[in-house]
Amino acid sequence: MSSDSTDSSESTGTEGTDAQAAGERTAYVIVGGGLAAAKAVEGIRESDPTGSILLVAQEDRLPYERPPLSKGVLKGEDEMDTAFTHDRDWYAEQHVELRLGTAATVLDTAKHELTLDGGDVVGYEKLLLATGSAPRALDVPGADLDGVLYLREMQESEALKARLTDGARVVLIGAGWIGLEVAAAARHHGSSATIIEPQAAPLLGVMGEQVGGYFAELHRGHGVELRLGEGVERIEGDGRVTGVVTKSGDTVPADVVVVGVGITPNTGLAEGAGIETDNGIVTDPGLRTSAEGVWAAGDVANWRSTTLDTNVRVEHWANAQDGGLAAGRSMAGQDVTYDPIPFFFSDQYDIGLEYAGYVPRGTDAQVVLRGEPSSNEFMAFWVVPEGEGVRVLAGMHVNVWDTIDDVQRLVREHTVVDPARLGDPGVPLGEVAASTA
Ligand SMILES: Cc1cc2nc3c(=O)[nH]c(=O)nc-3n(C[C@H](O)[C@H](O)[C@H](O)COP(=O)(O)OP(=O)(O)OC[C@H]3O[C@@H](n4cnc5c(N)ncnc54)[C@H](O)[C@@H]3O)c2cc1C
C-alpha cells in the first residue's frame, strides 16, 4: 500500500467538494474511516460510476482494517501499511473526495446537511453512518497514568508495540479478544503478561465457562498469568504506571497496562439527529436507518436480520466488510437484503479460530464439543434442544479449517441434528443434518 497513506494534506483543507462549489448536494457522503466506509465506496461504484462521493473520517489516515493492530503488526511481523484497505490512488481513481482528520459534528436529516469540524456544511443526497465503536474507558483511580493504554487506532498499536519489549511487565485488564490477543503478542516479544478479569473465564459472555476455560489453558500454557474472578481497585504509579491493585488487595507490578473492557458504538451523531438508536443505530435489512436518505453499517449498525428474526449488532471485521459493501449497494439503488450469519475470527499463538452464529444473550445454550480441546484442534457448537435433537445456534472451530461454511449452513437452515453425531469427528459435518431421526 502507498507509503503516503497518512498524508492527508491535500484533503483536509477548507475547500468544499466540486458539487458544493456548484451549489449542489454531494450524491453520497460517507462518515467514518474504517473498513465499512471503504467497502461502501466499492458498493456504490458497482452501480454508480460517476456520482460524487465525499468520505469524512475523524482519524488522519486512509480507511484501514483493525485486526492486524493486535496481531501481525503488533508482533512486528507485518508492516502497518498492510492494514490500509486501499491506497490513496484507489480513492482518486474512484473519484472519492477525502476529508481525513475531520469529524462530522452535526447531522440535519431534514435539510440533508452534514456539518464538519471547522464549520463546513455539506449537502448530501444519501449519507452513510459508518462511525464504528470506541473503547470503553476504565473508571478507576490511576487510569490516566502514562503507560495505561487502549487499542483501537493505528497510533495506539504503534505506541503499544514500542512498549512490548523483552522483560516488560504487561498487565491486561479484561480477558476479551483484545486482552487475549495482546497477551499473545506480549509473550511473542518476551514480555510477561498478566490478565486480570472479573469473570470466571476468558470470553465468558460469548463462549461460556467450558470453552472459555480452553482459552485460559491456552494462555497459561504460553506463560500468561490469569487472575480470574478478580477486579481492579486502582492503578498505581508516579506519573508513570507501576502496578495494578486488585480488589482483593494484591499489587501486580506493571510497566504497561492495556485496557480491553469492551467497546460502545459511536451513535452520537445519529442520536443528535433524532435517528432511532438502540444498542447502535437501528436499521432495516437494507441497512436504512429511521431517517430518509441515511444508512448505517459496520460496528455501529444494529441491523435487522431476516434469518435470525431479530436485530443484531456485530463488532467484527466481516460485518464491517460485508455490511459496508451492502450499504453502498443499497445507497446506489440496488435491492439489498443484508442477511449474513454473524462471523468472526481470531489468531493467538499457533491457533486460528473462526466462529459463526448468534446466541442471544440469556439463552441457556449447551455446548457440544467435537474433538479434544487440549489438542488445539477441535470444534464447539452452542445448541438448544429442539424436537428429537438439538438446533445449532453457533459453532466455532480451532485449527479445523474449511469447516465454517458447514457451520453457517447449520445455523442458517435452523437444522435439527443428533448431538452425538454433531460431536463425532468421524461424521462429516456436512452429513450431520441427515442424522435427524
Ligand atoms: C485491535 C483490534 C483487533 C481486531 N481484531 C479482529 C479480529 O481478529 N476479527 C474480527 O472479526 N474483528 C476484529 N476487530 C473488530 C473489527 O476491526 C471491527 O469490527 C471493525 O473495525 C469495524 O469497522 P467499522 O468500519 O464499522 O468501524 P471502525 O473500524 O471503528 O471505524 C470507524 C471510523 O469512523 C470514525 N468516526 C467516528 N465518528 C466519526 C465522526 N463523527 N466523523 C468522522 N469520522 C468518525 C472513527 O474515527 C473510525 O476511524 C478488531 C478490532 C480491533 C480494535
PDBQT file of the ligand as one rigid body, heavy atoms in Angstrom, charges set to zero:
ROOT
HETATM    1  C1  LIG A 501      -7.207  -4.171  17.678  1.00  0.00    +0.000 C 
HETATM    2  C2  LIG A 501      -8.430  -4.778  17.052  1.00  0.00    +0.000 A 
HETATM    3  C3  LIG A 501      -8.367  -6.068  16.568  1.00  0.00    +0.000 A 
HETATM    4  C4  LIG A 501      -9.481  -6.655  15.972  1.00  0.00    +0.000 A 
HETATM    5  N1  LIG A 501      -9.416  -7.939  15.529  1.00  0.00    +0.000 NA
HETATM    6  C5  LIG A 501     -10.493  -8.519  14.989  1.00  0.00    +0.000 A 
HETATM    7  C6  LIG A 501     -10.426  -9.869  14.550  1.00  0.00    +0.000 A 
HETATM    8  O1  LIG A 501      -9.424 -10.553  14.680  1.00  0.00    +0.000 OA
HETATM    9  N2  LIG A 501     -11.533 -10.424  13.993  1.00  0.00    +0.000 N 
HETATM   10  C7  LIG A 501     -12.694  -9.712  13.837  1.00  0.00    +0.000 A 
HETATM   11  O2  LIG A 501     -13.664 -10.273  13.308  1.00  0.00    +0.000 OA
HETATM   12  N3  LIG A 501     -12.776  -8.405  14.231  1.00  0.00    +0.000 NA
HETATM   13  C8  LIG A 501     -11.703  -7.806  14.802  1.00  0.00    +0.000 A 
HETATM   14  N4  LIG A 501     -11.774  -6.499  15.238  1.00  0.00    +0.000 N 
HETATM   15  C9  LIG A 501     -13.038  -5.760  15.063  1.00  0.00    +0.000 C 
HETATM   16  C10 LIG A 501     -13.082  -5.024  13.728  1.00  0.00    +0.000 C 
HETATM   17  O3  LIG A 501     -11.868  -4.386  13.488  1.00  0.00    +0.000 OA
HETATM   18  C11 LIG A 501     -14.222  -4.002  13.749  1.00  0.00    +0.000 C 
HETATM   19  O4  LIG A 501     -15.420  -4.720  13.811  1.00  0.00    +0.000 OA
HETATM   20  C12 LIG A 501     -14.186  -3.090  12.553  1.00  0.00    +0.000 C 
HETATM   21  O5  LIG A 501     -13.068  -2.240  12.636  1.00  0.00    +0.000 OA
HETATM   22  C13 LIG A 501     -15.424  -2.240  12.452  1.00  0.00    +0.000 C 
HETATM   23  O6  LIG A 501     -15.296  -1.428  11.318  1.00  0.00    +0.000 OA
HETATM   24  P1  LIG A 501     -16.168  -0.102  11.142  1.00  0.00    +0.000 P 
HETATM   25  O7  LIG A 501     -15.772   0.459   9.826  1.00  0.00    +0.000 OA
HETATM   26  O8  LIG A 501     -17.580  -0.388  11.410  1.00  0.00    +0.000 OA
HETATM   27  O9  LIG A 501     -15.723   0.858  12.325  1.00  0.00    +0.000 OA
HETATM   28  P2  LIG A 501     -14.280   1.385  12.791  1.00  0.00    +0.000 P 
HETATM   29  O10 LIG A 501     -13.206   0.496  12.337  1.00  0.00    +0.000 OA
HETATM   30  O11 LIG A 501     -14.412   1.634  14.267  1.00  0.00    +0.000 OA
HETATM   31  O12 LIG A 501     -14.140   2.756  12.042  1.00  0.00    +0.000 OA
HETATM   32  C14 LIG A 501     -14.985   3.845  12.307  1.00  0.00    +0.000 C 
HETATM   33  C15 LIG A 501     -14.252   5.113  11.967  1.00  0.00    +0.000 C 
HETATM   34  O13 LIG A 501     -15.158   6.195  11.980  1.00  0.00    +0.000 OA
HETATM   35  C16 LIG A 501     -14.529   7.315  12.571  1.00  0.00    +0.000 C 
HETATM   36  N5  LIG A 501     -15.542   8.222  13.115  1.00  0.00    +0.000 N 
HETATM   37  C17 LIG A 501     -16.308   8.046  14.213  1.00  0.00    +0.000 A 
HETATM   38  N6  LIG A 501     -17.108   9.106  14.392  1.00  0.00    +0.000 NA
HETATM   39  C18 LIG A 501     -16.852   9.964  13.398  1.00  0.00    +0.000 A 
HETATM   40  C19 LIG A 501     -17.359  11.235  13.046  1.00  0.00    +0.000 A 
HETATM   41  N7  LIG A 501     -18.301  11.844  13.780  1.00  0.00    +0.000 N 
HETATM   42  N8  LIG A 501     -16.850  11.861  11.955  1.00  0.00    +0.000 NA
HETATM   43  C20 LIG A 501     -15.907  11.248  11.188  1.00  0.00    +0.000 A 
HETATM   44  N9  LIG A 501     -15.386  10.050  11.484  1.00  0.00    +0.000 NA
HETATM   45  C21 LIG A 501     -15.860   9.414  12.575  1.00  0.00    +0.000 A 
HETATM   46  C22 LIG A 501     -13.650   6.704  13.645  1.00  0.00    +0.000 C 
HETATM   47  O14 LIG A 501     -12.615   7.610  13.990  1.00  0.00    +0.000 OA
HETATM   48  C23 LIG A 501     -13.136   5.463  12.936  1.00  0.00    +0.000 C 
HETATM   49  O15 LIG A 501     -11.965   5.726  12.217  1.00  0.00    +0.000 OA
HETATM   50  C24 LIG A 501     -10.683  -5.900  15.859  1.00  0.00    +0.000 A 
HETATM   51  C25 LIG A 501     -10.750  -4.593  16.365  1.00  0.00    +0.000 A 
HETATM   52  C26 LIG A 501      -9.631  -4.044  16.956  1.00  0.00    +0.000 A 
HETATM   53  C27 LIG A 501      -9.699  -2.637  17.510  1.00  0.00    +0.000 C 
ENDROOT
TORSDOF 0
